[in-house]
Amino acid sequence: MWRKMLDNEMLKNHKLFVFWCWCLLKATHKKRTVMIGFTEIELQPGQFIYGRKKASKELRMSEQNTRTCLKSLEKSKNITIKPTNRYSIITVCKWDTYQNDINSINHHNNQQLTNNQPTTNQQLTTDKNVKNDNNGKKEKENIYMPFLDHWNSFKIIIHRKITDKQKTKINTALKNYEKQEILKAMENYSYVVKSSQHYFSHKWTLEDFLQRGLSKFVDAAQPIENFKEKSHGQGTGKKSNDRYYKRGGAAPRRGIEKLSTNN
């Protein structure tokens, strides 16, 4: 993959090359569903949600430059663009080619490590097996703690210990999202639910957030923008959304509620 990049003419254009690398990093590597407002968007491998303002902010480019780079990549058939009135779905062309290159590198490196391992490493005693088994359990437990600690740091609903149900929800979430995406979604949720400029105020437990709210608050769903009070509407619109939140979301904001604890 890197050789292809070196041979590519876009390397001579710094901004275009940076934009292209950004597209490769933004593209999802597996099928997933994200929420844009109240709409579910199904993304295929190699796709991502594009908004010019967010792209401009992340890339530290002007909106005009990001638009120029986007059109250039479309013209060179590196990407395709499916626009809507609120966002665009970008598809990286020949995505499987890039994925196969990465997988080949990983497979080669893993094979080299396996071949270089001394035979003595396979001669483990019973005591070592028991010790490794215990260490494995501790490591597995440590997988969940960063999620619990990060959630509790926002003091929305505090959990004193991790439960089996929460572990199950975390495992399910990790099938669709990367760890950092989940942690960032928690930050977005905390920001929105505590903000006077956003109408979403429902306080979920960690378990409920992972089940009901995660797809709404990942960066790809643009929650900071979508839950702004000004975009929510007035009068009957707010009442209609009350009914929506009672089915699995939040009631309209009435000020920040008192902190509560759970478990």
Secondary structure, DSSP 8 states (H G I E B T S, - for coil): -HHHHHHSGGGGSHHHHHHHHHHHHHS-SS-EEEEETTEEEEE-TTEEEE-HHHHHHHHT--HHHHHHHHHHHHHTTSEEEEE-SS-EEEEETTHHHHHHHHHHHHHHHHHHHHHHS-GGGG---HHHHHHHHHHHHHHHHHHHHHHHHHHHHT-SEEESS--HHHHHHHHHHHHHS-HHHHHHHHHHHHHHHH-TTB-B-----HHHIIIIIHHHHSGGG-HHHHTBHHHH-STHHHHHHHHHHHTTS--B--S----EEE-
